[in-house]
Amino acid sequence: MQSNTATEKPPVAKAYNGKDRNDLIFGWNPQAEIWNGRFAMIGFLAYLLWDLSGYSVVCNLLYWLK
């Protein structure tokens, strides 16, 4: 087993285009789908926390539809 030193980079997950899947690369590529999913999860969690704190958009919409 080799030891990682400070100068060695950890292994990267390469797929499709041979580049690191965690790199933030602009344009239409497989990395964009990964980052899109990550930002969607952050947005969903932010809305969930906002809704639980009492600022519910869904309740306001249902109230207006009555």
C-alpha positions in Angstrom: 0.0 0.0 0.0 1.3 3.4 -0.9 1.2 6.4 1.4 -0.2 9.7 0.2 2.1 12.6 0.7 1.2 16.3 0.5 2.4 16.5 -3.1 0.4 13.6 -4.4 -3.1 14.2 -5.6 -5.8 11.7 -4.5 -7.2 9.5 -7.3 -10.1 11.1 -9.2 -13.2 9.5 -10.6 -12.9 9.8 -14.3 -15.8 8.9 -16.6 -17.0 9.7 -20.1 -14.5 12.5 -21.0 -11.5 11.5 -18.9 -11.8 14.5 -16.6 -12.5 14.7 -12.9 -16.3 14.4 -12.4 -16.1 16.9 -9.5 -14.5 19.7 -11.5 -16.8 22.6 -12.1 -16.6 22.7 -15.9 -18.8 25.2 -17.9 -21.0 23.8 -20.7 -22.9 20.7 -21.6 -21.0 17.8 -20.0 -21.5 15.0 -17.5 -20.1 17.2 -14.7 -23.0 19.7 -15.2 -25.5 17.0 -14.2 -23.6 16.3 -11.0 -23.4 19.9 -10.1 -27.1 20.5 -11.0 -28.1 17.7 -8.7 -26.0 19.1 -5.9 -27.5 22.6 -6.2 -31.0 21.1 -6.4 -30.4 19.3 -3.1 -29.1 22.5 -1.5 -32.2 24.4 -2.8 -34.6 21.7 -1.6 -33.0 21.7 1.9 -33.0 25.5 2.1 -36.7 25.6 1.2 -37.6 22.9 3.7 -35.8 24.7 6.5 -37.5 28.0 5.4 -40.9 26.3 5.4 -40.3 24.7 8.8 -39.4 28.1 10.3 -42.9 29.4 9.5 -42.6 31.1 6.1 -44.6 28.6 4.1 -45.3 29.6 0.5 -47.5 26.5 0.0 -49.8 27.5 2.9 -50.0 31.1 1.6 -51.0 29.8 -1.9 -53.6 27.5 -0.5 -55.0 30.4 1.7 -55.3 32.6 -1.4 -57.1 29.9 -3.4 -59.9 29.7 -0.8 
